[in-house]
């Protein structure tokens, strides 16, 4: 470009950065032809266009001029300019919609988005897809405009074979548009989806496998579920088969019970023993969620499958033996036969766990894989349960974490009556070498207890709980976060066994303050689960101990827990008992050498007053004298919390009945309002 254009353009960039939006409008409309020569200026111009539009949005002619500039910039050869343009389209649409100019969104912005579907740069194409969906969600584009422009362009792109590299992005866009368009447009998109899936390369087929669940949900027919999905599952490329294994759960949710058994079960079994380890692992990862799709319907009849054996290092042979004749399997289910496996003794101790782990590692002689019975009502094919148990036992698969993640869903599907089948596996995973597996089980322990009920949870999960609570911090935190939910499942007598360990949990690891913080939260949740005697014997001392913690967040949460305990004590015990505890806390904390104890005590007093957990006599006789003393403390942080506590007192009518107390509080606040510390002054003046 000429020197004159460069000079003018450099001056223009200064104007763009310094001028007001209205000046920018005149600058851009007069000089925008020059911007096409300078890349840096065009990027800035695309950035400020939306600010210009906000100023001149009252004039339709001026809006059209700005949008014409935007249209020119959208066709820029520099990817940086196009990236800025597509990013600014949503703010543009918001301004136009707010000023009742939605027609311009369809006339100017939508064509820009559609053109970017075929951009050479993937980032621009992906941004165009997200922008279109955002415009639809905001209501800037109606269904008719989507079908007339967006869907039409998508369908045309599917027919352009020389742009086949764009098809994976187009498939993803089709899956997102499908729920938003009419049924006729859905059928049209489905036809193009099937065509490119059958005729496209493996990258397109892989994209189709990733998104087939959406099409199955929109069009519940055999052509997608049985024909197309089967073709993808038997694809020559392992990546396509892996995508099918990853998304078989989405297809299963669109099928009824019989279709899952007659059609998807043979496919899943075939994928489980696929030659590619990646495909097999993906199929195993989907096994637990797939089992969870089965309901509790009882099938007529029973089919015996007993004494299933395997070589200790050849688990895949067992799986393939079940899939050698898929027609036989399908015929068995078509005759409404129900799988049955004979029961066996599954009592567990530590020796059994070590033996189990040794067998999974390929040690020892041939072992019986299963000898159990699925108790009705249960419609889950036992072959799936066999594979699920193998998934958690076989160390070579390295899928114990995935097995643990889906365990509550599988247990819920099988029912608590089939817990003996899963108990050995559960306890084996509880001592698994992988930390992620133990963390996953620890986080879901309360869910398993809720499914099993109080009796089974007390007998079978108590040992697991005690093992987890002695594990690493991550495992302990997983149990602790849901401790109150776990104990809620148990009966009152059963909860007594867990009280002893609560007091030592907060002091056995002084480095992990987040664990102590969570323990304070759980102690507060347990206040209503135990009797008042247990609360005062076990929970109150543990909570008071936390009030002396070195971390402020722990101390504050401990005050909340103690306040909840006081609230219950005020309802279920005599006033003398509450007074005794309050006086003990005053003696321990108000005269402590560390100012943090005094500060924490004052904070607790503020919570007690705000929650009305103490009577006016207890407040006047114990709390108020200590607040008067603390108001003269030399530490500003102590005086600060005194001012905050006095605010609660003045806002609580129950403590304003005694005129002398009110006058005393007002006197303290008057003194603190002249405190040398500005923060103390602020709260004291705010209270007054």
Buried (B, 14 or more C-beta within 10 A) or exposed (E): EEEEBBEBBEEBBEBBEEBEBEBBBBBBBEBBEBBBBBEBBBBBBBBBBBBBBBBBBEEEEBBEBBBEBBBBBBEBEEEEBBBBBBBBBBBBBBBBBEBEBBEBBBEBBBBBBBBBBBBEEEEBBBBBBBBBBBBBEEEBBEEEBBBBBBBBBBBEBBEEEEEBEBBBBBBBBBBBBBEBBEEEBBEBBBEBBBEBBBEBEEBBBBBBBBBBBBBBBBBEEEEBBBEBBBBBBEBEBBBBBBBBBBBBBBBBBBBEEEBBBBBBBBBBBBBBBBEBEEBBBBBBBBBBBBBBBBEEEEBEEBBEBEEBEBEBEEBBEBBBEBBEEBEEBBEBBEEEBBBBBEEBEBEBEEEBBEBBBBBBBBEEEEBEBBBBBBBBEBBBBBBBBBBBBBBBBBBEBEBBBBBBBBBBBBBBBBBBEBBBBBBBBBBBBBBBEBEBBBBBBBBBBBBBBBBBEBEBBBEBBBBBBEBBBEBEEBBBBBBBBBBBBBBBBBEEEBBBEBBEEBBEBBEEEEEBBEBBBBBBBBBBBBBEBBEBEBBBEBBBEBBBBBBBBEEEEBBBBBBBBBBBBBBBBBEEBEEEBBBEBBEEBBEBBBEBEEBBBBBBBBBBBBBBBBBBBBBBEBBBBBBBEBBBBBBEBEEBBBBBBBBBBBBBBBEBEEBBEBEEBBEBBBEBBEEBBEBEBEEBBBBBBEBB
